[in-house]
Amino acid sequence: MIIGGKARLLLDYDFTVIEGDDGFYALSGYSRDEFTEILGNKCRNNMQGLDHSNLIHLLKDNSEISEFDFRIYTKDKNIRWIQASIEIVDYTDGVPVVEGIFYDVTKLKTEQYERSIIYDNIPGAVVKYRMDDKLTILEANSNFYELLGTTKKDYEEGSLARFTYAQKRLVHKIISTKIPNHEDIVLEYKTSHKQTGKDVWIHWEGKYIGMDGEYPVYLAVLIDISYQKHLEQELEQIRNYNNYTEDLKEIANKDPLTGLDNRSSFRSKVETFRHSKDCRGNYALMMLDLDGFKQVNDTCGHLFGDDVLCMVCDILGKLTSDNILIGRFGGDEFLIFIKHTNKDEVNRIASYINKEISSLNLGKTNNISCSIGIILTEDIVSDYNKLVQTADEALYAVKEAGKNGYLIKEAISI
């Protein structure tokens, strides 16, 4: 079971929590009210000091980091490892606001640490094989038999007697390819513990040490890596969970009909750019509204209307580049944001859209056109809603003037 929760916080020095769900607060052992009263809504106050310092430096060097681990002190003074998966969704006075999922990975971290100690110190199971057709065991220490739950009697007919058909084929392949050249052998395989029936993962390393008659002899060390495999499976579960949440985010951020960014996702991307160092020079926001679309729905039905919206989406999709963002505002209205642009480029793009939409052959209904309102500005501190309002005012003026055209409003500050 994965323990964790969601939260929105500032990436400031204190990692101030804006809001979080019950699972997030439960990670620290505090209730929501206790976290507010005792810790002042500041994650720094229960974060391990070295991890806090390292994380501050990490974020300073890489502001786009999306995953990191850190330790916290819980209410009962225990240490808990947390894994964070975050995404920047806004800015407040230039400070990134992130939404994230936070998991308790203490068990994984502890097992990784314990496993590293075991690997560094345990001698492991040691066995000497004669590399014949039976893979005969010449000698083995007690750890070997304990590892597999077997006794010497189980190997009277050689090691291969306990192998599966697939394992036997692998051994014969090794004997035919690596043994003649006395090469080192490293492999991993799964077998069953004879006494418990549980699967045991084995890391096997063998080295050539001499000959026994006509057969080479190998000395091998076998290490139980079942814990490691278990950890890999749990980590894979976490990755799958992360991928699942990413899929949910994608669904939440996309318009289901056209696949374009929806209104909130479009705004988030625009705001991220407008508050970034990359924002320089002019940029433009276009608001596009289809002329005559209501008649299409009224005469041909909403399913056909949806097809028309997808046709328009295909036209806009041909504009897609690193400098152009496209979103659906709602109904038959679309938004287009153009970075690092100028008036000539805006004129060219608006003319292209007008021409292509007017040229659509809708067959069973009258053709449509579009009206476009545009704000072209170099201001980087204006309110986003004001940008949309200005583009909407320009759109309204085009509608009033007869539709099927565009109007550019220019402003240094709005």
N, C-alpha and C positions, 0 to 999 in steps of 0.2 A: 504493500500500500504506500503510495506517494503522499507525503504530508506537505502541504503548502497552501499558498493563497496568492491573491492579486493585490496590487497597490499602485497608487499614483504618487510620485514624489519628485521633489526638486533635486537636481544634481548639484546642489550647493555644498559648502563645506560640512554642513550638518546633516545632509541627506534628509531634509525635512519632509515628513509624510503629509501629503495633502489629503488623501483618503485611502482606506484599505478595507478589505473584507475580513471576516472573522478568522479565516484561515491564516491570513497574514499576521494578525496580532497574536494568534495562538503559537506561532513559531517562537516568540520570545517568552511565552508563559504569562504575559500580561493581558488583561482585558483592554478593550478599546479605551475606556475611561482612565485606567491606570497608565496606559502608554502615554496618554495626553498629559495627565497630571504629573507623573513621576519622571518621565523621559522628555516631556515637552514636545512630543511629536518629532523628536530628532533621533534618527537611527544611530548617529554617532555616539550617543550617550550609553548605548549598550553594545557597541561594536568593539571588537578586540583592537587595541590601539595600533599595533603594527599593521594589521590588515587595513585599518582606516587610512593610515599614512600611505601605504602602498597603493591603495585604491585611488586616493586623491592624485598621486603622481601618475597613475595609469590613465585616469580620465583626462588629465592635463595633456598627456602625450597623444592620446587617442580618444577624441571626443565622440567618436562614432562607435565605440565599443558596445556590444550587445549582450555579452555574457561574461560573468565573473563570479568567483567564489570568495566568501569571507566568513569570519567567525563572529558569533555574538555571545554575550553572556545572558542567560535566561534569568527569569525572576528568581529561581532557586539557585542561582550562581553556577549553574553548569555551563559548559561551552557547547555550542551547537554550530555545526557547519551549515551555511546557506549557499545555495546556488541561485543566481539571479539571471533571468532572461528578460531584457528590457528593450523598449523602443521609444525614441523621442517623438512626442505627439504635440508639443507646443513649447513656447518660450515665455518666461515671465521676467521682465527687465533684463533680457539677454541670457537668463539662466535656463538651461534646458529643463523641460518638464517631461518625465518619462512615465510610461505605464509598463508594468512588468509582472512576471510570475516568479514567485520565490519558493524554493523547495528546501526541505530538510534533507541534506545528503550526509548527515553525521555518520550513519551506519556505513555508507560506502567509503567515506574517508577513513574511518577507523579500520575497516577491513583491509583497505589498501595499505595502511601503515603496518598493520599486523602481518600482512602477507609479505611485505618487504623485509621485515625482520626475520621471518621464517626463511625466506629465500637466501638471506645473507648468512644464516647461521646453521641451519639444519644440514647434516651430511646427506640426507636423503637415502633412498633405497639403492643399494649397489648390487649388481649381478654380473657374473661372467658367463658369456654365451659362447658356445661353439657354433659357428655359422654354417650348420649343415641343414639338410632338408627338414629336420625336426626342430631346429633352433634349440638345441640341447643346453640346459643350464648346468654349468660346471660348479659354480659357487654362487651363493647369495647371502646377504645379511638378513637379520631378523626383520628389519624395516621393510624389506621387499615383500615378505609374506604378510606382514601386517597391512601393508598398503593395499593388497589385493584380497586379503582374507583367505589366503590359501596355505597349504603345507607342502613339504617336499614331495609328498606322495602324489600331489596333483600334477607334477611335472615329470613323472616317470616315463611318459611317452613324449617328452619334449614340450616346449612352450606352445607350439602350434596347435596342440590338442585342445587348448582352451580358446583359440582364436575363432572369430567368425570367418565366413567365406571371403568377405571383402578384405579383412585383415590378413588372411593367408595370402591373397593375391598381392597385397602391398609388400609383404615380407619377401615373397619370391621375386618380385620386381627389384627390391633393394639388393637381394643376394646376387641377382644376375647383372646388376649395373654398378653398384657402389663397392661391393665386397672385393671383386677381383682387383681393384685399384687401391684397396685398403683406405678408402675415403671415410672421413668422419660422417656420422649419421645423426641427424636431428629430426625428430618428428613428434607430433601430438596425436593421441588417439583416445577414444572413449571405450572403456570396458566396464564390466560389472563386478562389484565386490561380492565374492562368493558367499559370504556369510549373511550380509544384509540385503543383497540384491540391488543396492543403489548404484547408480552410474558413478564411475570415477574417471576423471580426466587425467591423463598421464602426459607429462613432458619427458621425452626419452632422448638421451644423448649418449652415443656410443663412440668409442675410439678403438682402433686396432692396436692390439698389444703383442701379437705373435701368432704362431701356428700350433695347432694340435693335430699332428699327422698331416693330412691333406687339407684340413679345414682351418680358415682364419679364426682367431679368437678375439672377441670384442669385450671390453669392459664398459658397462653402461651404468649411468645414474638415472634413476626414475624419480620424478618429483610429482606429487599430487597437486594439480593446478585446478582442482574442482572449484575452490573459492574464487579463483581468478575468473573462471568461466561463468560462475554465478554472478560475479560483479559485472562482467561484460553483458550478461543478459539483463541485469537490472539497469545498467547504463543505456542499453538499447531500448528498454522500456521508457526511460526518461526521454531519450531522443525521439522515440515515436510519439510520446506525449507532446514534446515540443513541436514536432511536425504537425500534430493534430491541432494544437493551438494556433500554429501559423496558418493552417488551412482555414480555421475559424476566423482569424483576423482577415484573411484574404476575402472570405465570403462577406464579412461585415463591411469591408471597405469597397466592395465592387457593386455596381448597379447590376442586378440579376438579368436584365434584358439585354443590355448592350455590352456588358463586361467592362465598361469604363469606370473610372473612379466615381464613387458617389459624392454627394455634396460635402460631407464631412471629411472624407479622405482627400478630396481635391483641395479643400481649404488647408488641411494639415500640411500637404506637400508645398503649397504656395507659401504658407507662413514659414515653413522650415527654410525655404530658399530666401525669402525676403529678410530673414534675420541671420543669414549666414554671411561669411566673408566673401562668398562667391557673388553676392548681390552687388552689382555695380552697373552704372549706366542706366539706360531706359529699359523698362519692361512694360508689357501690355496685358490687360485683361479684356477678353471679348465675351459678350453675352449674346448668344444666338437664339433666335426664336423662329419657328417655322410658320410661314404665312399659309393660311388655308388648311392647316392640319385638322382643325375641328371638322371641316367638311369631309375629309378623308374618313375619319372615324364614323361620322354620321351616315355616310352613304355606303361605305364598304365594310364597316365593322372594326372593332378594336384589334382583332388579330391581324388584319391587313395593315392597320395603323402601326402595330408593333413591327411588321416587316419593313414599313417605310422608315421607322426610326432606326432600324438596323442598317438600312441602305445609307442613311445620313451618317451613321456611325462609321461605315466603311469609308466614306468620303473623308471624314475627319481623321480617320486612322492613317491615311496616306500622308498626313502632316507630321506624324509622330517622329520626334527626334529628342536628343538630350536636352534641347532648349524649349520644347513645347510640351505642355501638360494639357490633357483633355479630360473633362468630366461632364457628367450629366447632372444638371441643376434640378431637374424634375420635369415631368410631363414632356413637352416638346422643346424644352430649353436646355442648351448646352453651354458650358464654359470652356474657354481656351485661354491658357496663360502662356505668354511668350517671354522667355528670358533674353537678356542681352540683345535687344532689338532696336529698330529705328522706324521712322514713319514710312519709309519706302517698303520695308519688309511687311509691315502691318497692312499697308494698302494692297500689296501683292497677295497676301494670304486671304484677306477679306474678299477681294475680287475673285479669287479662285473658288472660295466656298460658295459665293453667290452664283457663280457660273455653273458649277457642278451640280448644286442642288436644283437649280432651275432647269437643268438638262435631264433630270431623272424622268424616265418613262414609266408612269404608274399604271398605264394600261386602262383599267376600268374606272378611273376617276381623273379629275382635272389635275394637271401638274401643280406642284407646289413651288414656293420660293422661300427665301429666308430674309430676316432683318437682323442686322448685327449692330450692337452698341459697343463702343470701344473706349477704354481709358488708357492713354499712353503717358507714363510718368517715370520719373527717376527717384521719387520719394520712397524711402525705405522704412519710414516710421508710421505711415498712415494706418488707420484702422482698416482691417480687411473688409468689414461691412460697408465702409465708405467707398472702397474700390468697387464693390459689387453694385452699390447704389448708383455710383456715377455711370458705370457701364449700362445699368438699367435705364437711367435717364436718357442716355444717348440712344438706346434701343427704342424707347418710347417715341423719341423725336423722329426716328426713321419710320416707325409705324404711322405716325401722324402725317408724314410727308408722302405716304403712298406705298410704303413697304418695299420689299425686294431691293435692299441697298444696305449701306453701312454709314456710320458716322463716327469719326474719331474725335474724342475730347482730349486735349493735351493739358497737362498740369505738372508743375514742378512740386507743388505741395497741395494736397487735397485733404 
